[in-house]
Amino acid sequence: MTLPKPLKNALIVVLAYACAVLILRYRRDNMDWGPALLIGLIVTPLTLLMSAGRDRLMGKARRAGERARERRRGHAAE
């Protein structure tokens, strides 16, 4: 089953928020629900932005590695 991209993105955001809130709520210090929900609102977008940035950086590194391999192959063939 394939989900449309907007629905998939919404699901990822909701699951990330729920995980963040549950981790904050049930960690060792037992934070109350109110602060956990508020901090979850801040943590979720930051986490998703960092994840997207990491994916972008890794993609650039992969493409740079492919270009370097192509240059080496070109020099080795000559």
All heavy atoms as a GROMACS GRO file, in nm:
protein
  610
    1MET      N    1   0.083  -0.117   0.000
    1MET     CA    2   0.000   0.000   0.000
    1MET      C    3   0.089   0.124   0.000
    1MET      O    4   0.180   0.137   0.080
    1MET     CB    5  -0.087  -0.002   0.125
    1MET     CG    6  -0.178   0.115   0.136
    1MET     SD    7  -0.284   0.091   0.279
    1MET     CE    8  -0.283   0.253   0.344
    2THR      N    9   0.063   0.215  -0.090
    2THR     CA   10   0.140   0.337  -0.101
    2THR      C   11   0.056   0.454  -0.052
    2THR      O   12  -0.058   0.473  -0.094
    2THR     CB   13   0.181   0.361  -0.247
    2THR    OG1   14   0.248   0.246  -0.294
    2THR    CG2   15   0.270   0.481  -0.258
    3LEU      N   16   0.114   0.534   0.036
    3LEU     CA   17   0.045   0.650   0.090
    3LEU      C   18   0.084   0.775   0.009
    3LEU      O   19   0.198   0.786  -0.035
    3LEU     CB   20   0.085   0.673   0.235
    3LEU     CG   21   0.043   0.567   0.335
    3LEU    CD1   22   0.101   0.598   0.471
    3LEU    CD2   23  -0.107   0.558   0.344
    4PRO      N   24  -0.008   0.868  -0.007
    4PRO     CA   25   0.029   0.994  -0.071
    4PRO      C   26   0.133   1.068   0.015
    4PRO      O   27   0.135   1.053   0.138
    4PRO     CB   28  -0.101   1.074  -0.077
    4PRO     CG   29  -0.209   0.978  -0.043
    4PRO     CD   30  -0.148   0.861   0.026
    5LYS      N   31   0.218   1.146  -0.049
    5LYS     CA   32   0.326   1.212   0.023
    5LYS      C   33   0.278   1.302   0.137
    5LYS      O   34   0.337   1.298   0.246
    5LYS     CB   35   0.414   1.290  -0.075
    5LYS     CG   36   0.541   1.338  -0.012
    5LYS     CD   37   0.638   1.390  -0.114
    5LYS     CE   38   0.767   1.426  -0.043
    5LYS     NZ   39   0.872   1.458  -0.135
    6PRO      N   40   0.174   1.385   0.119
    6PRO     CA   41   0.130   1.468   0.233
    6PRO      C   42   0.084   1.385   0.353
    6PRO      O   43   0.113   1.420   0.468
    6PRO     CB   44   0.015   1.550   0.176
    6PRO     CG   45   0.034   1.549   0.030
    6PRO     CD   46   0.101   1.420  -0.002
    7LEU      N   47   0.015   1.276   0.327
    7LEU     CA   48  -0.030   1.190   0.436
    7LEU      C   49   0.088   1.123   0.505
    7LEU      O   50   0.093   1.112   0.628
    7LEU     CB   51  -0.128   1.086   0.384
    7LEU     CG   52  -0.187   0.991   0.487
    7LEU    CD1   53  -0.264   1.069   0.593
    7LEU    CD2   54  -0.277   0.889   0.421
    8LYS      N   55   0.184   1.080   0.427
    8LYS     CA   56   0.304   1.017   0.482
    8LYS      C   57   0.380   1.116   0.570
    8LYS      O   58   0.422   1.082   0.680
    8LYS     CB   59   0.393   0.968   0.367
    8LYS     CG   60   0.517   0.896   0.411
    8LYS     CD   61   0.593   0.850   0.289
    8LYS     CE   62   0.725   0.791   0.326
    8LYS     NZ   63   0.803   0.753   0.208
    9ASN      N   64   0.395   1.240   0.523
    9ASN     CA   65   0.463   1.342   0.602
    9ASN      C   66   0.388   1.373   0.731
    9ASN      O   67   0.448   1.389   0.837
    9ASN     CB   68   0.482   1.469   0.519
    9ASN     CG   69   0.585   1.451   0.411
    9ASN    OD1   70   0.667   1.361   0.415
    9ASN    ND2   71   0.579   1.537   0.312
   10ALA      N   72   0.257   1.382   0.722
   10ALA     CA   73   0.176   1.409   0.841
   10ALA      C   74   0.190   1.295   0.942
   10ALA      O   75   0.200   1.319   1.063
   10ALA     CB   76   0.030   1.428   0.802
   11LEU      N   77   0.190   1.173   0.896
   11LEU     CA   78   0.207   1.058   0.984
   11LEU      C   79   0.342   1.061   1.053
   11LEU      O   80   0.352   1.031   1.174
   11LEU     CB   81   0.193   0.929   0.904
   11LEU     CG   82   0.064   0.854   0.928
   11LEU    CD1   83   0.028   0.770   0.808
   11LEU    CD2   84   0.079   0.768   1.049
   12ILE      N   85   0.447   1.096   0.980
   12ILE     CA   86   0.581   1.103   1.039
   12ILE      C   87   0.585   1.209   1.148
   12ILE      O   88   0.642   1.187   1.255
   12ILE     CB   89   0.686   1.129   0.929
   12ILE    CG1   90   0.701   1.005   0.843
   12ILE    CG2   91   0.820   1.168   0.989
   12ILE    CD1   92   0.786   1.026   0.719
   13VAL      N   93   0.524   1.325   1.122
   13VAL     CA   94   0.524   1.433   1.222
   13VAL      C   95   0.447   1.390   1.346
   13VAL      O   96   0.494   1.410   1.460
   13VAL     CB   97   0.464   1.562   1.161
   13VAL    CG1   98   0.436   1.664   1.269
   13VAL    CG2   99   0.556   1.618   1.055
   14VAL      N  100   0.332   1.330   1.329
   14VAL     CA  101   0.251   1.288   1.444
   14VAL      C  102   0.323   1.180   1.525
   14VAL      O  103   0.325   1.186   1.649
   14VAL     CB  104   0.112   1.239   1.398
   14VAL    CG1  105   0.038   1.170   1.510
   14VAL    CG2  106   0.032   1.355   1.342
   15LEU      N  107   0.383   1.084   1.458
   15LEU     CA  108   0.456   0.979   1.530
   15LEU      C  109   0.578   1.033   1.602
   15LEU      O  110   0.608   0.992   1.714
   15LEU     CB  111   0.495   0.867   1.434
   15LEU     CG  112   0.379   0.780   1.385
   15LEU    CD1  113   0.428   0.679   1.281
   15LEU    CD2  114   0.314   0.708   1.501
   16ALA      N  115   0.650   1.126   1.539
   16ALA     CA  116   0.767   1.187   1.604
   16ALA      C  117   0.724   1.264   1.729
   16ALA      O  118   0.789   1.258   1.834
   16ALA     CB  119   0.841   1.277   1.507
   17TYR      N  120   0.613   1.338   1.717
   17TYR     CA  121   0.561   1.414   1.832
   17TYR      C  122   0.521   1.319   1.945
   17TYR      O  123   0.556   1.341   2.061
   17TYR     CB  124   0.443   1.500   1.788
   17TYR     CG  125   0.380   1.576   1.900
   17TYR    CD1  126   0.445   1.683   1.960
   17TYR    CD2  127   0.254   1.541   1.949
   17TYR    CE1  128   0.387   1.754   2.064
   17TYR    CE2  129   0.194   1.611   2.052
   17TYR     CZ  130   0.262   1.718   2.109
   17TYR     OH  131   0.204   1.787   2.212
   18ALA      N  132   0.449   1.215   1.910
   18ALA     CA  133   0.403   1.119   2.012
   18ALA      C  134   0.522   1.053   2.081
   18ALA      O  135   0.524   1.039   2.205
   18ALA     CB  136   0.313   1.014   1.948
   19CYS      N  137   0.622   1.014   2.004
   19CYS     CA  138   0.741   0.951   2.064
   19CYS      C  139   0.814   1.048   2.156
   19CYS      O  140   0.855   1.010   2.266
   19CYS     CB  141   0.835   0.902   1.955
   19CYS     SG  142   0.775   0.757   1.869
   20ALA      N  143   0.829   1.172   2.112
   20ALA     CA  144   0.898   1.272   2.194
   20ALA      C  145   0.823   1.294   2.326
   20ALA      O  146   0.885   1.299   2.433
   20ALA     CB  147   0.912   1.403   2.117
   21VAL      N  148   0.692   1.307   2.318
   21VAL     CA  149   0.613   1.332   2.439
   21VAL      C  150   0.619   1.212   2.533
   21VAL      O  151   0.637   1.228   2.655
   21VAL     CB  152   0.467   1.366   2.403
   21VAL    CG1  153   0.378   1.364   2.526
   21VAL    CG2  154   0.460   1.501   2.334
   22LEU      N  155   0.607   1.093   2.479
   22LEU     CA  156   0.611   0.974   2.565
   22LEU      C  157   0.747   0.955   2.630
   22LEU      O  158   0.757   0.916   2.746
   22LEU     CB  159   0.571   0.851   2.485
   22LEU     CG  160   0.423   0.844   2.447
   22LEU    CD1  161   0.399   0.723   2.357
   22LEU    CD2  162   0.335   0.839   2.571
   23ILE      N  163   0.853   0.984   2.555
   23ILE     CA  164   0.988   0.973   2.613
   23ILE      C  165   1.004   1.074   2.725
   23ILE      O  166   1.057   1.042   2.831
   23ILE     CB  167   1.095   0.991   2.503
   23ILE    CG1  168   1.098   0.868   2.414
   23ILE    CG2  169   1.232   1.016   2.565
   23ILE    CD1  170   1.184   0.882   2.291
   24LEU      N  171   0.960   1.198   2.701
   24LEU     CA  172   0.971   1.300   2.805
   24LEU      C  173   0.885   1.265   2.927
   24LEU      O  174   0.924   1.287   3.041
   24LEU     CB  175   0.930   1.436   2.750
   24LEU     CG  176   1.027   1.500   2.652
   24LEU    CD1  177   0.962   1.621   2.586
   24LEU    CD2  178   1.155   1.540   2.724
   25ARG      N  179   0.767   1.213   2.903
   25ARG     CA  180   0.674   1.182   3.012
   25ARG      C  181   0.722   1.066   3.097
   25ARG      O  182   0.715   1.070   3.220
   25ARG     CB  183   0.535   1.151   2.954
   25ARG     CG  184   0.433   1.100   3.053
   25ARG     CD  185   0.400   1.204   3.158
   25ARG     NE  186   0.298   1.155   3.247
   25ARG     CZ  187   0.318   1.124   3.376
   25ARG    NH1  188   0.437   1.139   3.429
   25ARG    NH2  189   0.220   1.080   3.450
   26TYR      N  190   0.770   0.960   3.034
   26TYR     CA  191   0.801   0.838   3.108
   26TYR      C  192   0.950   0.815   3.130
   26TYR      O  193   0.992   0.704   3.157
   26TYR     CB  194   0.739   0.716   3.038
   26TYR     CG  195   0.589   0.719   3.047
   26TYR    CD1  196   0.512   0.740   2.935
   26TYR    CD2  197   0.525   0.705   3.169
   26TYR    CE1  198   0.374   0.744   2.942
   26TYR    CE2  199   0.387   0.709   3.178
   26TYR     CZ  200   0.313   0.729   3.065
   26TYR     OH  201   0.177   0.733   3.074
   27ARG      N  202   1.030   0.920   3.118
   27ARG     CA  203   1.171   0.902   3.152
   27ARG      C  204   1.184   0.890   3.303
   27ARG      O  205   1.084   0.888   3.376
   27ARG     CB  206   1.253   1.018   3.097
   27ARG     CG  207   1.221   1.148   3.162
   27ARG     CD  208   1.296   1.261   3.101
   27ARG     NE  209   1.258   1.381   3.174
   27ARG     CZ  210   1.332   1.486   3.185
   27ARG    NH1  211   1.448   1.488   3.124
   27ARG    NH2  212   1.292   1.589   3.253
   28ARG      N  213   1.303   0.886   3.350
   28ARG     CA  214   1.326   0.858   3.492
   28ARG      C  215   1.264   0.962   3.585
   28ARG      O  216   1.218   0.930   3.694
   28ARG     CB  217   1.477   0.850   3.514
   28ARG     CG  218   1.515   0.804   3.650
   28ARG     CD  219   1.662   0.778   3.663
   28ARG     NE  220   1.738   0.882   3.593
   28ARG     CZ  221   1.868   0.894   3.598
   28ARG    NH1  222   1.938   0.809   3.669
   28ARG    NH2  223   1.931   0.988   3.533
   29ASP      N  224   1.260   1.091   3.544
   29ASP     CA  225   1.211   1.197   3.633
   29ASP      C  226   1.059   1.210   3.633
   29ASP      O  227   1.005   1.289   3.709
   29ASP     CB  228   1.271   1.332   3.592
   29ASP     CG  229   1.422   1.332   3.607
   29ASP    OD1  230   1.474   1.248   3.684
   29ASP    OD2  231   1.487   1.415   3.542
   30ASN      N  232   0.988   1.140   3.545
   30ASN     CA  233   0.842   1.146   3.536
   30ASN      C  234   0.791   1.290   3.522
   30ASN      O  235   0.724   1.343   3.610
   30ASN     CB  236   0.776   1.080   3.656
   30ASN     CG  237   0.780   0.930   3.645
   30ASN    OD1  238   0.789   0.876   3.537
   30ASN    ND2  239   0.776   0.863   3.758
   31MET      N  240   0.821   1.353   3.411
   31MET     CA  241   0.774   1.489   3.383
   31MET      C  242   0.621   1.486   3.369
   31MET      O  243   0.564   1.389   3.322
   31MET     CB  244   0.838   1.537   3.252
   31MET     CG  245   0.801   1.678   3.212
   31MET     SD  246   0.875   1.724   3.054
   31MET     CE  247   1.044   1.746   3.100
   32ASP      N  248   0.556   1.594   3.410
   32ASP     CA  249   0.412   1.604   3.396
   32ASP      C  250   0.373   1.613   3.248
   32ASP      O  251   0.455   1.644   3.162
   32ASP     CB  252   0.359   1.727   3.470
   32ASP     CG  253   0.368   1.712   3.621
   32ASP    OD1  254   0.365   1.597   3.668
   32ASP    OD2  255   0.378   1.816   3.688
   33TRP      N  256   0.244   1.590   3.220
   33TRP     CA  257   0.197   1.590   3.082
   33TRP      C  258   0.207   1.728   3.016
   33TRP      O  259   0.242   1.739   2.900
   33TRP     CB  260   0.053   1.540   3.075
   33TRP     CG  261   0.043   1.392   3.083
   33TRP    CD1  262  -0.003   1.320   3.189
   33TRP    CD2  263   0.079   1.296   2.983
   33TRP    NE1  264   0.003   1.185   3.161
   33TRP    CE2  265   0.053   1.169   3.034
   33TRP    CE3  266   0.132   1.307   2.855
   33TRP    CZ2  267   0.078   1.052   2.963
   33TRP    CZ3  268   0.156   1.191   2.783
   33TRP    CH2  269   0.129   1.066   2.838
   34GLY      N  270   0.175   1.833   3.089
   34GLY     CA  271   0.175   1.968   3.032
   34GLY      C  272   0.310   2.008   2.975
   34GLY      O  273   0.321   2.043   2.856
   35PRO      N  274   0.416   2.006   3.057
   35PRO     CA  275   0.548   2.040   3.003
   35PRO      C  276   0.595   1.944   2.894
   35PRO      O  277   0.660   1.987   2.798
   35PRO     CB  278   0.640   2.033   3.125
   35PRO     CG  279   0.551   2.049   3.242
   35PRO     CD  280   0.419   1.992   3.202
   36ALA      N  281   0.562   1.817   2.908
   36ALA     CA  282   0.602   1.720   2.806
   36ALA      C  283   0.539   1.752   2.671
   36ALA      O  284   0.604   1.745   2.567
   36ALA     CB  285   0.566   1.578   2.850
   37LEU      N  286   0.410   1.790   2.673
   37LEU     CA  287   0.342   1.826   2.548
   37LEU      C  288   0.401   1.953   2.487
   37LEU      O  289   0.418   1.962   2.365
   37LEU     CB  290   0.192   1.842   2.573
   37LEU     CG  291   0.117   1.715   2.608
   37LEU    CD1  292  -0.022   1.748   2.658
   37LEU    CD2  293   0.111   1.621   2.490
   38LEU      N  294   0.432   2.052   2.570
   38LEU     CA  295   0.489   2.176   2.520
   38LEU      C  296   0.631   2.157   2.465
   38LEU      O  297   0.665   2.209   2.359
   38LEU     CB  298   0.488   2.283   2.630
   38LEU     CG  299   0.351   2.335   2.669
   38LEU    CD1  300   0.362   2.429   2.787
   38LEU    CD2  301   0.286   2.405   2.551
   39ILE      N  302   0.712   2.084   2.537
   39ILE     CA  303   0.848   2.059   2.490
   39ILE      C  304   0.845   1.974   2.363
   39ILE      O  305   0.927   1.992   2.273
   39ILE     CB  306   0.933   1.994   2.601
   39ILE    CG1  307   0.954   2.094   2.714
   39ILE    CG2  308   1.067   1.947   2.548
   39ILE    CD1  309   1.018   2.037   2.838
   40GLY      N  310   0.751   1.882   2.355
   40GLY     CA  311   0.735   1.802   2.233
   40GLY      C  312   0.707   1.888   2.111
   40GLY      O  313   0.752   1.857   2.001
   41LEU      N  314   0.632   1.998   2.129
   41LEU     CA  315   0.605   2.090   2.018
   41LEU      C  316   0.732   2.157   1.968
   41LEU      O  317   0.743   2.191   1.851
   41LEU     CB  318   0.505   2.197   2.061
   41LEU     CG  319   0.360   2.153   2.072
   41LEU    CD1  320   0.276   2.267   2.127
   41LEU    CD2  321   0.307   2.109   1.937
   42ILE      N  322   0.828   2.177   2.056
   42ILE     CA  323   0.955   2.239   2.017
   42ILE      C  324   1.051   2.136   1.961
   42ILE      O  325   1.120   2.162   1.862
   42ILE     CB  326   1.016   2.311   2.139
   42ILE    CG1  327   0.925   2.425   2.184
   42ILE    CG2  328   1.156   2.363   2.108
   42ILE    CD1  329   0.961   2.483   2.318
   43VAL      N  330   1.056   2.021   2.022
   43VAL     CA  331   1.154   1.918   1.985
   43VAL      C  332   1.123   1.854   1.849
   43VAL      O  333   1.214   1.827   1.771
   43VAL     CB  334   1.160   1.811   2.096
   43VAL    CG1  335   1.239   1.690   2.052
   43VAL    CG2  336   1.220   1.870   2.221
   44THR      N  337   0.996   1.832   1.820
   44THR     CA  338   0.959   1.762   1.697
   44THR      C  339   1.007   1.831   1.570
   44THR      O  340   1.074   1.768   1.488
   44THR     CB  341   0.806   1.740   1.693
   44THR    OG1  342   0.768   1.664   1.808
   44THR    CG2  343   0.765   1.666   1.568
   45PRO      N  344   0.979   1.960   1.549
   45PRO     CA  345   1.028   2.023   1.426
   45PRO      C  346   1.181   2.027   1.419
   45PRO      O  347   1.239   2.010   1.310
   45PRO     CB  348   0.971   2.164   1.429
   45PRO     CG  349   0.873   2.169   1.538
   45PRO     CD  350   0.894   2.051   1.624
   46LEU      N  351   1.246   2.049   1.534
   46LEU     CA  352   1.392   2.052   1.534
   46LEU      C  353   1.449   1.917   1.493
   46LEU      O  354   1.545   1.909   1.415
   46LEU     CB  355   1.445   2.092   1.672
   46LEU     CG  356   1.418   2.235   1.714
   46LEU    CD1  357   1.465   2.258   1.858
   46LEU    CD2  358   1.487   2.332   1.620
   47THR      N  359   1.392   1.812   1.544
   47THR     CA  360   1.438   1.677   1.511
   47THR      C  361   1.418   1.647   1.362
   47THR      O  362   1.509   1.594   1.296
   47THR     CB  363   1.361   1.573   1.594
   47THR    OG1  364   1.379   1.603   1.732
   47THR    CG2  365   1.409   1.433   1.566
   48LEU      N  366   1.303   1.683   1.309
   48LEU     CA  367   1.276   1.657   1.168
   48LEU      C  368   1.364   1.741   1.077
   48LEU      O  369   1.410   1.694   0.973
   48LEU     CB  370   1.128   1.679   1.138
   48LEU     CG  371   1.033   1.582   1.210
   48LEU    CD1  372   0.889   1.622   1.186
   48LEU    CD2  373   1.058   1.440   1.165
   49LEU      N  374   1.392   1.866   1.116
   49LEU     CA  375   1.483   1.950   1.038
   49LEU      C  376   1.625   1.894   1.040
   49LEU      O  377   1.693   1.894   0.937
   49LEU     CB  378   1.483   2.093   1.091
   49LEU     CG  379   1.363   2.178   1.052
   49LEU    CD1  380   1.368   2.312   1.124
   49LEU    CD2  381   1.362   2.200   0.902
   50MET      N  382   1.669   1.848   1.155
   50MET     CA  383   1.803   1.789   1.163
   50MET      C  384   1.812   1.662   1.079
   50MET      O  385   1.913   1.638   1.013
   50MET     CB  386   1.839   1.760   1.309
   50MET     CG  387   1.867   1.885   1.389
   50MET     SD  388   1.896   1.854   1.564
   50MET     CE  389   2.036   1.746   1.560
   51SER      N  390   1.707   1.583   1.079
   51SER     CA  391   1.704   1.462   0.999
   51SER      C  392   1.709   1.494   0.850
   51SER      O  393   1.782   1.430   0.774
   51SER     CB  394   1.580   1.381   1.032
   51SER     OG  395   1.570   1.269   0.949
   52ALA      N  396   1.631   1.594   0.808
   52ALA     CA  397   1.632   1.633   0.667
   52ALA      C  398   1.768   1.689   0.627
   52ALA      O  399   1.818   1.662   0.517
   52ALA     CB  400   1.522   1.735   0.642
   53GLY      N  401   1.828   1.767   0.716
   53GLY     CA  402   1.962   1.821   0.688
   53GLY      C  403   2.065   1.711   0.676
   53GLY      O  404   2.154   1.716   0.589
   54ARG      N  405   2.055   1.610   0.760
   54ARG     CA  406   2.149   1.498   0.754
   54ARG      C  407   2.132   1.423   0.622
   54ARG      O  408   2.230   1.386   0.557
   54ARG     CB  409   2.125   1.404   0.871
   54ARG     CG  410   2.217   1.284   0.871
   54ARG     CD  411   2.182   1.190   0.986
   54ARG     NE  412   2.262   1.072   0.982
   54ARG     CZ  413   2.234   0.964   0.910
   54ARG    NH1  414   2.126   0.961   0.837
   54ARG    NH2  415   2.313   0.859   0.911
   55ASP      N  416   2.008   1.400   0.582
   55ASP     CA  417   1.983   1.331   0.455
   55ASP      C  418   2.040   1.410   0.338
   55ASP      O  419   2.099   1.352   0.247
   55ASP     CB  420   1.833   1.309   0.434
   55ASP     CG  421   1.775   1.205   0.528
   55ASP    OD1  422   1.855   1.128   0.588
   55ASP    OD2  423   1.652   1.201   0.542
   56ARG      N  424   2.022   1.541   0.342
   56ARG     CA  425   2.074   1.625   0.234
   56ARG      C  426   2.227   1.620   0.230
   56ARG      O  427   2.287   1.608   0.124
   56ARG     CB  428   2.026   1.768   0.256
   56ARG     CG  429   2.066   1.860   0.146
   56ARG     CD  430   2.004   1.996   0.165
   56ARG     NE  431   2.053   2.084   0.060
   56ARG     CZ  432   2.067   2.213   0.074
   56ARG    NH1  433   2.033   2.271   0.186
   56ARG    NH2  434   2.113   2.285  -0.025
   57LEU      N  435   2.290   1.630   0.347
   57LEU     CA  436   2.436   1.625   0.354
   57LEU      C  437   2.489   1.491   0.306
   57LEU      O  438   2.588   1.486   0.232
   57LEU     CB  439   2.480   1.648   0.498
   57LEU     CG  440   2.573   1.765   0.516
   57LEU    CD1  441   2.534   1.839   0.641
   57LEU    CD2  442   2.712   1.718   0.524
   58MET      N  443   2.424   1.383   0.346
   58MET     CA  444   2.469   1.249   0.304
   58MET      C  445   2.451   1.231   0.154
   58MET      O  446   2.533   1.168   0.088
   58MET     CB  447   2.393   1.141   0.381
   58MET     CG  448   2.421   1.141   0.530
   58MET     SD  449   2.594   1.117   0.569
   58MET     CE  450   2.609   0.944   0.540
   59GLY      N  451   2.345   1.288   0.098
   59GLY     CA  452   2.324   1.281  -0.047
   59GLY      C  453   2.432   1.356  -0.122
   59GLY      O  454   2.483   1.308  -0.225
   60LYS      N  455   2.470   1.473  -0.071
   60LYS     CA  456   2.577   1.549  -0.135
   60LYS      C  457   2.709   1.473  -0.128
   60LYS      O  458   2.786   1.471  -0.224
   60LYS     CB  459   2.593   1.685  -0.067
   60LYS     CG  460   2.489   1.784  -0.105
   60LYS     CD  461   2.519   1.919  -0.041
   60LYS     CE  462   2.420   2.024  -0.079
   60LYS     NZ  463   2.451   2.154  -0.019
   61ALA      N  464   2.737   1.411  -0.015
   61ALA     CA  465   2.860   1.335   0.000
   61ALA      C  466   2.861   1.215  -0.094
   61ALA      O  467   2.965   1.183  -0.154
   61ALA     CB  468   2.877   1.289   0.145
   62ARG      N  469   2.748   1.150  -0.109
   62ARG     CA  470   2.740   1.035  -0.199
   62ARG      C  471   2.766   1.078  -0.343
   62ARG      O  472   2.843   1.015  -0.416
   62ARG     CB  473   2.603   0.969  -0.188
   62ARG     CG  474   2.588   0.844  -0.275
   62ARG     CD  475   2.448   0.784  -0.269
   62ARG     NE  476   2.342   0.882  -0.285
   62ARG     CZ  477   2.304   0.933  -0.403
   62ARG    NH1  478   2.365   0.899  -0.513
   62ARG    NH2  479   2.204   1.019  -0.408
   63ARG      N  480   2.705   1.189  -0.384
   63ARG     CA  481   2.725   1.239  -0.522
   63ARG      C  482   2.870   1.282  -0.544
   63ARG      O  483   2.927   1.257  -0.649
   63ARG     CB  484   2.629   1.353  -0.551
   63ARG     CG  485   2.486   1.306  -0.569
   63ARG     CD  486   2.395   1.415  -0.621
   63ARG     NE  487   2.385   1.530  -0.533
   63ARG     CZ  488   2.304   1.541  -0.430
   63ARG    NH1  489   2.224   1.440  -0.399
   63ARG    NH2  490   2.301   1.650  -0.355
   64ALA      N  491   2.932   1.344  -0.442
   64ALA     CA  492   3.072   1.383  -0.454
   64ALA      C  493   3.162   1.260  -0.467
   64ALA      O  494   3.257   1.260  -0.544
   64ALA     CB  495   3.113   1.467  -0.334
   65GLY      N  496   3.130   1.156  -0.393
   65GLY     CA  497   3.207   1.031  -0.404
   65GLY      C  498   3.192   0.967  -0.540
   65GLY      O  499   3.290   0.916  -0.597
   66GLU      N  500   3.071   0.972  -0.595
   66GLU     CA  501   3.051   0.916  -0.729
   66GLU      C  502   3.129   0.995  -0.833
   66GLU      O  503   3.190   0.936  -0.924
   66GLU     CB  504   2.902   0.917  -0.764
   66GLU     CG  505   2.822   0.816  -0.686
   66GLU     CD  506   2.672   0.834  -0.703
   66GLU    OE1  507   2.630   0.930  -0.774
   66GLU    OE2  508   2.597   0.753  -0.648
   67ARG      N  509   3.131   1.128  -0.821
   67ARG     CA  510   3.208   1.210  -0.915
   67ARG      C  511   3.356   1.180  -0.904
   67ARG      O  512   3.427   1.171  -1.005
   67ARG     CB  513   3.182   1.358  -0.890
   67ARG     CG  514   3.047   1.405  -0.937
   67ARG     CD  515   3.038   1.555  -0.939
   67ARG     NE  516   3.071   1.617  -0.812
   67ARG     CZ  517   2.984   1.644  -0.714
   67ARG    NH1  518   2.857   1.613  -0.730
   67ARG    NH2  519   3.024   1.700  -0.602
   68ALA      N  520   3.406   1.163  -0.780
   68ALA     CA  521   3.548   1.133  -0.761
   68ALA      C  522   3.583   0.997  -0.821
   68ALA      O  523   3.689   0.982  -0.884
   68ALA     CB  524   3.583   1.136  -0.612
   69ARG      N  525   3.496   0.899  -0.805
   69ARG     CA  526   3.522   0.766  -0.864
   69ARG      C  527   3.524   0.775  -1.016
   69ARG      O  528   3.609   0.711  -1.081
   69ARG     CB  529   3.415   0.666  -0.819
   69ARG     CG  530   3.446   0.602  -0.686
   69ARG     CD  531   3.356   0.482  -0.660
   69ARG     NE  532   3.215   0.517  -0.657
   69ARG     CZ  533   3.152   0.564  -0.550
   69ARG    NH1  534   3.218   0.585  -0.439
   69ARG    NH2  535   3.023   0.592  -0.555
   70GLU      N  536   3.434   0.852  -1.073
   70GLU     CA  537   3.431   0.868  -1.218
   70GLU      C  538   3.559   0.935  -1.268
   70GLU      O  539   3.613   0.896  -1.371
   70GLU     CB  540   3.309   0.949  -1.262
   70GLU     CG  541   3.178   0.874  -1.249
   70GLU     CD  542   3.175   0.748  -1.334
   70GLU    OE1  543   3.224   0.751  -1.448
   70GLU    OE2  544   3.125   0.646  -1.283
   71ARG      N  545   3.607   1.033  -1.195
   71ARG     CA  546   3.733   1.099  -1.236
   71ARG      C  547   3.848   1.001  -1.228
   71ARG      O  548   3.934   0.997  -1.319
   71ARG     CB  549   3.761   1.220  -1.146
   71ARG     CG  550   3.687   1.344  -1.187
   71ARG     CD  551   3.737   1.459  -1.108
   71ARG     NE  552   3.720   1.428  -0.966
   71ARG     CZ  553   3.658   1.503  -0.878
   71ARG    NH1  554   3.608   1.618  -0.915
   71ARG    NH2  555   3.646   1.467  -0.753
   72ARG      N  556   3.855   0.920  -1.123
   72ARG     CA  557   3.962   0.821  -1.111
   72ARG      C  558   3.955   0.719  -1.222
   72ARG      O  559   4.057   0.680  -1.278
   72ARG     CB  560   3.956   0.751  -0.975
   72ARG     CG  561   4.016   0.831  -0.863
   72ARG     CD  562   4.034   0.744  -0.741
   72ARG     NE  563   3.911   0.679  -0.702
   72ARG     CZ  564   3.842   0.708  -0.593
   72ARG    NH1  565   3.886   0.801  -0.511
   72ARG    NH2  566   3.732   0.645  -0.565
   73ARG      N  567   3.835   0.676  -1.255
   73ARG     CA  568   3.819   0.578  -1.364
   73ARG      C  569   3.860   0.639  -1.497
   73ARG      O  570   3.918   0.573  -1.581
   73ARG     CB  571   3.674   0.530  -1.371
   73ARG     CG  572   3.637   0.438  -1.258
   73ARG     CD  573   3.494   0.392  -1.272
   73ARG     NE  574   3.455   0.317  -1.153
   73ARG     CZ  575   3.335   0.315  -1.103
   73ARG    NH1  576   3.238   0.383  -1.161
   73ARG    NH2  577   3.309   0.244  -0.996
   74GLY      N  578   3.831   0.766  -1.514
   74GLY     CA  579   3.868   0.835  -1.638
   74GLY      C  580   4.020   0.848  -1.651
   74GLY      O  581   4.075   0.828  -1.759
   75HIS      N  582   4.088   0.878  -1.540
   75HIS     CA  583   4.233   0.889  -1.542
   75HIS      C  584   4.299   0.753  -1.558
   75HIS      O  585   4.404   0.740  -1.622
   75HIS     CB  586   4.285   0.959  -1.416
   75HIS     CG  587   4.253   1.104  -1.413
   75HIS    ND1  588   4.304   1.195  -1.503
   75HIS    CD2  589   4.173   1.177  -1.328
   75HIS    CE1  590   4.258   1.315  -1.476
   75HIS    NE2  591   4.178   1.307  -1.370
   76ALA      N  592   4.240   0.650  -1.500
   76ALA     CA  593   4.298   0.515  -1.507
   76ALA      C  594   4.284   0.459  -1.649
   76ALA      O  595   4.369   0.382  -1.694
   76ALA     CB  596   4.230   0.422  -1.406
   77ALA      N  597   4.180   0.498  -1.722
   77ALA     CA  598   4.158   0.446  -1.856
   77ALA      C  599   4.254   0.509  -1.956
   77ALA      O  600   4.283   0.451  -2.060
   77ALA     CB  601   4.014   0.472  -1.899
   78GLU      N  602   4.304   0.628  -1.924
   78GLU     CA  603   4.392   0.697  -2.018
   78GLU      C  604   4.529   0.642  -2.022
   78GLU      O  605   4.590   0.570  -1.976
   78GLU     CB  606   4.399   0.846  -1.983
   78GLU     CG  607   4.270   0.916  -2.005
   78GLU     CD  608   4.276   1.061  -1.957
   78GLU    OE1  609   4.383   1.103  -1.908
   78GLU    OE2  610   4.177   1.128  -1.967
   0.00000   0.00000   0.00000
